[in-house]
Structures are given as structure tokens and as C-alpha cells.
Amino acid sequence: MMSIKAAVPRAGSLRRVLSMGLPTMWGAVAITYKLTCPLAQQNGLGARVATSAVFFAVGTGLIVHVRRALLRELRQARQVAGAAQSVLLRPLPPRIDGLTVAAAQLSADRGATIGGDLYEAVATDYGVRVVMGDVRGHGLAAIGTAAAVLGSFREAVHDEPELGGVLRRLDRALARHLRERAERDGTAAEEFVTVLLMEISGDGELRALNCGHPWPYLVSGTVVEPLSCADPLPPLGPFPLPADLSGLQCGHLLPGETLVLHTDGAEDARDTGGRFFSLRKALSGAGETLPQAVLGRVFTALLHHTGGAPKDDVALLVLRNDRQPQPSQGARGTARPATKHPQPTTHL
């Protein structure tokens, strides 16, 4: 085992030596030619042309070598980023407990594959539990914060019978992560995360806890409307959670209906005239569309609206209820008033 571990650093050292050796050799050839070749000492036109050709060939070789080295490093960086993305935002299964699911992220940075957006959907004994969140900022720090929140969610959803317990676990995990990061590099003082927790029971009943995140859209046939108008709680991080964390009742996700969770980058995207992107309009008519097609439809419209250059990352999570209708399921209930948390709301 020790010989294998020792061989890895030696292989890396050998590659570095070879990468430095070739440019050094070319430079030595050019200098040797200039100092020792009789032709290089002459001032005639032919001699100058020959000398220029030698140095041009050496320069071209150096440029090609550097370009290949940079492309190799870029490929390696993308492979590492892809591996990190598969762990952080692992692909969701196409079906979870009778729900058809699709999720994707659109990065504002063409060179990036992951950022501060986070999402997950897990089947538990308490129903399908979903999280959608957005970490303030970008880069490695945001990725680390998203990983801490997602890791806590994936454990807590199976242990906590109530959404409030899940949210408290996420809040403690975030506080611990920020505290450790502040002790290490002092950069976590103003970090926060918006989080939306959803629970979809076996009969389609929806419960939610929202900490500063946009409410999802409910698509029912040709009707697209926000799931709730209730004021969300503050984002996780800056403020303590309230004592009462009863999940907000949001009616039912009936068979054939679709729920679209998103980050604020979707509705904050602007065109060249400063007009905001209408996610609600992009979802109109998507009631019978498969979730994967909904993603393509929205991202295509968003890229067209922004001219192919969105200013912020966008994440979407689409869930459609493809369960068999329940015989006992009645009317949806009364219309949702614009109430504040924790008063329950329902939707038509």
C-alpha cells in the first residue's frame, strides 16, 4: 500500500518535470543556435530569414505546448467539478413514490457546473419530502454551505416526524458549518440560505415551511398559480427560528397536477430592456407536459429572454402527481387568502 501511495506523487512529479523539460529544451535549442551556429552570426538577408524561421518555430512550439497543457488542466477541472456535482446535486430518480420528477440547474457562469443552488427529493415514511434552497454568494464557499445543508436534510427527513424538526436540524447544521468556517478563514459572518421544505403525503396533501424562498407554482390544466401567498420566515443564518414551526397546509397536489419549485434566479432574470422573465407565463399550458419537458421549455424561454446570458444561477425542480386518483378525494377547498405564517391556506 505504501509503495502505491508513493508512486502517485512520483508520477505527478514526473509529469511536471516533463512539462517543464520540453519548453526548456526548445529554449536551449534557440539559444544554442544563436550563439554557436555560424549562420546566426551573419547579417545577410538569408541568414536573418533563417534565424527568424528558427525562432518562429520555437515560439510556435511553445504556444502549442502551453495550449495543450491548459486544455488538459481544463478537462481535469471539469471532471472534478462534474464529480462534485454528482455528489452534491445527485441525479434524482425519474419517479418517487408515484410522483414523476425532474430537476436541473442552469449556471450563470459558462465555466461552472455547480454553485449555491440546492435541491433534493426523498421518499420517507412521512411522505415525499423536498428541499429547494439558494446559498448567498458563489464559488467554493457557497458549494460548501450547500453541501452542509443538503447532507443534514438527507439524514433529518428520515428521522424527524415533523417538518419543523427537519428545519431545526438544517439550521443547526448551517450554524455549525458557518462557525467552523469562520474559525478557519473568517468569511462566514454574513452567510445565509433561503430554504423551502415541502412534504407531499400519500393522498397528495401539501405541507410547507418557507425561509425566505420563492413559493413554487402549481400547474393544474391551463391554470398556473403560486402555491401560497403567505409571508415566508427569514432565511436561515442571520436570525433564530421561531418557537412555532408548524408546517403550513397548502391544500393537495391532485393527480395530473404539477408543482414547480425554483430559485429566485428564474424570476429575477431580465432582458436587455430590463424586463423580468415571467416564469408563470412560461409554465402556462404545461399542465399535460412531462416534468423533463417542462425543464426544457422553461430554460429555452429563459435563455431566449436573457439573450443566452442569465445573470444568476437558476435551479428548477418539477414534480407531477401520477398516482391513481383516490376515491375519497373531494373538492380542493376554499380559495387561499394572502395570510401570514402560520395560518393555513388552501388553493382552488
DRENDO-785699 format. One line per 10 residues: number of its first residue (from 1); their letters; for each residue x, y, z of C-alpha. Coordinates in Angstrom, 2 decimals, padded with zeros to 5 digits. Layout:
// DRENDO-785699
NUM	a	X,Y,Z | ...
END
This chain:
// DRENDO-785699
1	mmsikaavpr	000.00,000.00,000.00 | 002.82,002.39,000.88 | 004.52,001.72,-002.46 | 001.30,002.56,-004.32 | 000.84,005.81,-002.40 | 004.46,006.72,-003.05 | 004.07,006.01,-006.76 | 001.29,008.58,-007.15 | 003.41,011.61,-006.08 | 006.32,010.29,-008.20
11	agslrrvlsm	004.06,010.09,-011.26 | 002.88,013.66,-010.67 | 006.46,014.85,-010.25 | 007.46,013.09,-013.48 | 004.65,014.83,-015.38 | 005.70,018.21,-014.01 | 009.33,017.56,-014.99 | 008.32,016.56,-018.50 | 006.02,019.58,-018.88 | 008.87,021.90,-017.87
21	glptmwgava	011.56,019.95,-019.75 | 010.16,020.41,-023.25 | 009.93,024.24,-023.18 | 013.39,024.34,-021.55 | 014.80,022.14,-024.31 | 013.28,024.35,-027.01 | 014.67,027.45,-025.37 | 018.11,025.83,-025.11 | 018.00,024.94,-028.81 | 017.16,028.53,-029.75
31	itykltcpla	019.93,029.97,-027.57 | 022.48,027.41,-028.80 | 021.63,028.19,-032.39 | 022.03,031.91,-031.80 | 025.37,031.57,-030.02 | 027.09,028.76,-031.91 | 025.64,028.50,-035.41 | 027.78,030.43,-037.94 | 024.68,031.27,-039.96 | 023.16,033.07,-036.96
41	qqnglgarva	026.26,035.31,-036.74 | 025.84,036.63,-040.29 | 023.91,039.80,-041.13 | 022.83,038.91,-044.64 | 019.16,038.69,-045.63 | 019.25,034.92,-045.97 | 020.85,034.48,-042.56 | 018.31,036.75,-040.90 | 015.43,034.87,-042.57 | 016.83,031.54,-041.36
51	tsavffavgt	017.29,032.86,-037.82 | 013.74,034.25,-037.77 | 012.38,030.92,-039.01 | 014.16,029.07,-036.20 | 012.81,031.39,-033.51 | 009.34,031.36,-035.08 | 009.31,027.55,-034.98 | 010.45,027.56,-031.35 | 007.80,030.13,-030.40 | 005.06,028.22,-032.18
61	glivhvrral	006.08,025.03,-030.43 | 005.95,026.75,-027.06 | 002.49,028.18,-027.76 | 001.15,024.78,-028.84 | 002.66,023.15,-025.76 | 001.16,025.73,-023.39 | -002.24,025.45,-025.12 | -002.27,021.68,-024.75 | -001.29,021.95,-021.09 | -004.08,024.46,-020.41
71	lrelrqarqv	-006.67,022.30,-022.18 | -005.54,019.29,-020.18 | -005.90,021.23,-016.92 | -009.34,022.47,-018.01 | -010.52,018.93,-018.76 | -009.30,017.76,-015.38 | -011.02,020.67,-013.62 | -014.30,019.89,-015.40 | -014.02,016.23,-014.45 | -013.53,017.21,-010.80
81	agaaqsvllr	-016.46,019.66,-010.98 | -018.65,017.00,-012.57 | -017.78,014.52,-009.83 | -018.53,017.14,-007.17 | -021.86,017.95,-008.82 | -022.90,014.30,-008.91 | -022.30,014.10,-005.16 | -023.79,017.47,-004.21 | -026.74,017.61,-006.64 | -027.05,013.92,-007.37
91	plppridglt	-029.43,012.99,-010.20 | -032.96,012.43,-008.95 | -034.80,009.24,-009.91 | -037.48,009.75,-012.58 | -040.21,008.54,-010.20 | -040.51,008.87,-006.43 | -043.49,007.21,-004.74 | -045.84,007.81,-007.67 | -044.50,011.29,-008.47 | -042.73,011.93,-011.77
101	vaaaqlsadr	-039.69,014.08,-011.03 | -037.17,016.15,-012.98 | -034.62,018.72,-011.82 | -031.79,020.72,-013.35 | -029.61,023.76,-012.78 | -028.60,026.47,-015.24 | -025.37,028.21,-014.25 | -024.82,031.89,-015.00 | -021.10,031.15,-015.41 | -020.39,029.08,-018.51
111	gatiggdlye	-017.25,027.72,-016.90 | -019.09,026.47,-013.81 | -021.23,023.38,-013.34 | -022.18,023.82,-009.69 | -022.94,026.75,-007.44 | -025.01,027.72,-004.41 | -028.38,026.34,-005.53 | -029.52,023.11,-003.86 | -032.42,020.69,-004.24 | -033.37,017.16,-003.23
121	avatdygvrv	-036.46,014.91,-003.10 | -036.63,011.83,-000.87 | -039.34,009.24,-000.21 | -039.78,008.74,003.55 | -042.23,007.13,005.96 | -043.85,010.56,006.32 | -044.31,011.18,002.58 | -042.13,012.59,-000.16 | -040.03,015.39,001.31 | -038.47,018.03,-000.89
131	vmgdvrghgl	-036.00,020.85,-000.32 | -035.14,023.75,-002.60 | -032.61,026.33,-001.46 | -030.24,029.06,-002.50 | -026.99,029.98,-000.76 | -025.95,033.62,-000.76 | -022.89,034.05,-002.94 | -020.99,031.82,-005.35 | -017.80,029.81,-005.55 | -016.34,027.17,-003.28
141	aaigtaaavl	-017.70,028.77,-000.10 | -021.28,028.56,-001.42 | -020.73,024.97,-002.53 | -019.52,024.01,000.96 | -022.56,025.63,002.57 | -024.94,023.90,000.15 | -023.27,020.56,000.90 | -023.72,021.08,004.66 | -027.43,021.86,004.27 | -028.10,019.00,001.85
151	gsfreavhde	-026.23,016.48,003.99 | -028.30,017.44,007.02 | -031.55,017.27,005.01 | -030.81,013.78,003.69 | -030.46,012.48,007.23 | -033.14,014.52,009.01 | -036.02,013.69,006.63 | -035.94,010.06,007.74 | -035.62,010.82,011.46 | -037.94,013.77,012.09
161	pelggvlrrl	-041.72,013.15,012.01 | -042.47,016.88,011.53 | -041.11,019.39,009.01 | -040.29,021.72,011.89 | -037.82,019.17,013.24 | -036.19,018.87,009.81 | -035.83,022.66,009.57 | -034.24,022.87,013.02 | -031.73,020.20,012.02 | -030.85,022.20,008.90
171	dralarhlre	-030.47,025.37,010.95 | -028.12,023.68,013.43 | -026.04,022.13,010.63 | -025.73,025.51,008.92 | -024.73,027.26,012.15 | -022.10,024.61,012.85 | -020.71,024.85,009.30 | -020.53,028.66,009.42 | -018.91,028.60,012.84 | -016.22,026.18,011.68
181	raerdgtaae	-015.61,028.18,008.53 | -015.34,031.43,010.47 | -012.74,029.85,012.78 | -010.83,028.64,009.74 | -010.83,031.67,007.43 | -013.21,034.29,008.88 | -015.51,034.53,005.84 | -018.87,033.32,007.17 | -020.14,036.34,009.08 | -022.91,037.34,006.59
191	efvtvllmei	-023.77,033.97,005.08 | -027.41,032.91,004.79 | -029.52,030.36,002.94 | -033.08,030.55,001.67 | -034.85,027.21,002.11 | -038.23,025.81,001.09 | -039.26,022.50,002.66 | -042.21,020.60,001.17 | -043.95,017.40,002.28 | -046.30,015.52,-000.06
201	sgdgelraln	-048.28,012.83,001.74 | -049.72,009.71,000.18 | -053.07,011.40,-000.55 | -051.35,014.44,-002.06 | -051.68,016.74,000.95 | -049.09,019.51,000.85 | -047.32,020.99,003.84 | -044.54,023.57,003.64 | -042.05,025.61,005.63 | -040.56,028.56,003.80
211	cghpwpylvs	-037.48,030.50,004.96 | -037.08,033.42,002.56 | -037.53,031.38,-000.63 | -039.90,031.97,-003.59 | -043.11,029.97,-003.37 | -043.49,027.25,-006.03 | -046.07,027.31,-008.80 | -048.94,024.85,-009.02 | -049.86,023.91,-012.60 | -053.36,022.45,-012.92
221	gtvveplsca	-054.51,022.11,-016.51 | -054.28,025.59,-018.01 | -054.15,027.32,-014.61 | -050.80,028.41,-013.13 | -050.80,029.98,-009.68 | -048.47,030.36,-006.69 | -048.93,027.60,-004.16 | -049.28,030.15,-001.34 | -049.29,033.88,-000.70 | -048.13,033.57,002.92
231	dplpplgpfp	-045.16,035.65,004.06 | -042.09,033.41,004.46 | -039.90,033.19,007.54 | -036.46,034.87,007.42 | -033.64,032.95,005.69 | -031.58,030.51,007.70 | -028.48,032.00,009.26 | -029.00,035.60,010.40 | -031.96,035.06,012.75 | -033.05,032.33,015.19
241	lpadlsglqc	-036.02,030.19,014.21 | -039.36,030.88,015.94 | -040.65,028.53,018.60 | -043.67,027.50,016.49 | -042.64,025.69,013.32 | -045.93,024.09,012.33 | -045.93,023.23,008.66 | -048.18,025.41,006.52 | -051.08,023.46,004.99 | -051.22,024.20,001.26
251	ghllpgetlv	-054.08,022.01,000.05 | -053.44,018.95,-002.16 | -051.42,018.05,-005.23 | -054.11,016.19,-007.15 | -053.41,013.50,-009.77 | -052.28,015.15,-013.02 | -051.18,018.38,-011.31 | -047.60,019.65,-011.34 | -045.58,021.51,-008.72 | -042.65,023.66,-009.92
261	lhtdgaedar	-040.06,024.71,-007.33 | -037.47,027.28,-008.39 | -034.77,029.63,-007.16 | -035.11,033.40,-007.45 | -032.79,033.48,-010.46 | -035.72,032.32,-012.60 | -037.94,035.32,-011.90 | -035.13,037.86,-011.45 | -033.73,037.26,-014.95 | -034.03,040.34,-017.18
271	dtggrffslr	-033.82,041.04,-020.88 | -031.85,043.87,-022.48 | -034.74,046.25,-021.75 | -034.74,045.43,-018.03 | -038.00,043.43,-018.13 | -038.24,040.47,-015.75 | -038.73,036.94,-017.00 | -042.27,035.64,-016.42 | -041.91,032.10,-015.13 | -045.68,031.93,-014.70
281	kalsgagetl	-046.19,032.68,-018.39 | -043.53,030.14,-019.40 | -045.43,027.49,-017.43 | -048.81,028.26,-018.96 | -050.09,025.32,-020.98 | -047.62,022.91,-019.34 | -050.27,021.02,-017.39 | -050.07,017.89,-019.54 | -046.32,018.13,-020.15 | -043.82,015.71,-018.64
291	pqavlgrvft	-041.54,017.27,-015.99 | -038.41,016.78,-018.12 | -040.10,018.64,-020.98 | -041.15,021.40,-018.57 | -037.48,021.95,-017.72 | -036.55,022.25,-021.38 | -039.47,024.58,-022.05 | -038.60,026.94,-019.19 | -034.84,027.01,-019.79 | -035.34,027.62,-023.51
301	allhhtggap	-037.67,030.54,-022.80 | -035.34,031.94,-020.14 | -032.26,031.80,-022.40 | -034.24,033.46,-025.19 | -035.37,036.18,-022.77 | -031.85,036.90,-021.50 | -030.11,036.57,-024.85 | -028.33,033.43,-023.68 | -026.64,035.18,-020.76 | -028.55,034.91,-017.45
311	kddvallvlr	-027.01,036.93,-014.62 | -027.79,034.44,-011.85 | -027.91,030.68,-011.41 | -031.32,029.05,-011.88 | -032.50,025.75,-010.42 | -035.83,024.06,-011.14 | -037.45,021.02,-009.54 | -040.65,019.73,-011.16 | -042.95,017.12,-009.59 | -046.10,015.76,-011.22
321	ndrqpqpsqg	-048.59,013.61,-009.34 | -049.08,010.49,-011.47 | -050.67,008.46,-008.69 | -054.04,006.83,-009.18 | -056.90,009.09,-008.05 | -058.18,008.43,-004.55 | -061.94,007.60,-004.45 | -062.36,009.55,-001.22 | -060.67,012.69,-002.54 | -063.14,015.53,-002.64
331	argtarpatk	-063.03,019.15,-003.56 | -059.85,021.08,-003.07 | -061.31,023.53,-000.54 | -061.62,027.27,-000.33 | -059.51,029.85,-002.08 | -056.22,030.82,-000.47 | -056.20,034.22,001.24 | -052.97,036.20,001.47 | -052.32,035.22,005.08 | -049.20,035.25,007.15
341	hpqptthl	-047.46,032.23,008.59 | -048.52,030.06,010.34 | -052.19,030.47,009.34 | -053.19,027.64,006.95 | -054.00,028.29,003.33 | -055.62,026.16,000.66 | -055.98,026.61,-003.05 | -058.64,026.10,-005.65
END
